[in-house]
């Protein structure tokens, strides 16, 4: 039997692809929920745009049809010598192969009051249920942590007319990821259009509570007190691996794995947010907590453990990309755009004078090779940018063919000519907008 602990995108993808190539019994164990669901949709359940069952990509009959058993329970211990897992219910299950795909958990840093009534992160189904139950009829909330989950939680509260104080430890929003120009653009949008009360360079010191341990406010490191009835802790996430500390599976931040997802224990693998590569792919982080990387890991591992040894494949994620939404502004990133510009690199930032649109290009100063882009307020095509990155296109090639990357030129505004004009003015070049060439087939396919 193949046991998969965790029913997120990594574990479920592994199960689906194992079933395509193998008749071996598969059991997915999850204490969070019986059925796989989309975590990014949790905010829309709270905001009333959908019901929780609508977040489930597969109908309940899918699992029986594909002979994948779902077990809602909590794994308390893994015994690799006996090849068995012990469950909270008291049962034990033996495995032939074990896949650990337990995802992440919200960070807590030992703040006084962090376990009070009215404090929660936003990661699990249980978090959503807790927030729903505790935020009825409240007037003010404090969100701690300047990242994507924090903005989701802030948008949720604002949709119910709950005033939000947003505490960011750094001087700029998402300082570890976004360059200052990009962060400033987003920060202005938050305050101008959405009424967020932002507190930059502000650290949480204490969560205040009354005699019944209900949240009444927060105190910051500089001594300021902010009254509120709810505190959202969204200061990042970390691998969910505490239950493995009693096993002999080697862990650091996450479960340590090689490029084939193998752990220190025989026939035990780890994928997704809980996994940490001993030797990361060049240019990538040891722990990759992104939806699409979890999907790639699940599919690759499934092929490795069901196919011939000669066809085992290492983790090959390709060029980095990601997407998100800051309220009504879409954000995409392709390639590498670091928060600090490295030596030998050049950047070009286009920002529309009136509309909330910004594009941030990065390229090599000498070779002119295009390295990456952050774009806000418009949608660009991933296959086109991936092809440019694979073929090491120059910044001139990218800009002159930028029209090809427009997601839907019939309905989306066009900024290509203005972008090229500003680039030419800054770098004293004569780039002209062209029609698509060899990548046109990507659009018509």
Protein Blocks (a to p, Z undefined) as FASTA:
>chain_A
ZZdedjbfklmmmmmmmmmmocbdcddddfkbmbdcdfklmmmmmnopacfklmpmbafk
lmmmnopacdddddfbdcfklopaddfkopacddfbdcddebpadddehighklcghiac
dfbfmlmmmmmmmmgoiabdcdedjdfklmmmmmmmmmnopacddddfblbehklmmcfk
lmmmmmmmmmmmnopacdehiacfbdcddfkopafbdcdfkopacddfbdcdfebjaddf
klmmmmcbdcfkbccddfkopafbehiacehjlbccfbacehiafbdcdfklmmmmmmmm
mmmmmmcfklcccddebjadddddehjaccddehjadfbdcehiacdddddfkbccdddd
dddfklopafbdcdehiacdfklmmmmmmnopafklmmmmmmmmpmblmlpccfklmmmm
mmmmmnopabdcdddfklmmmmmZZ
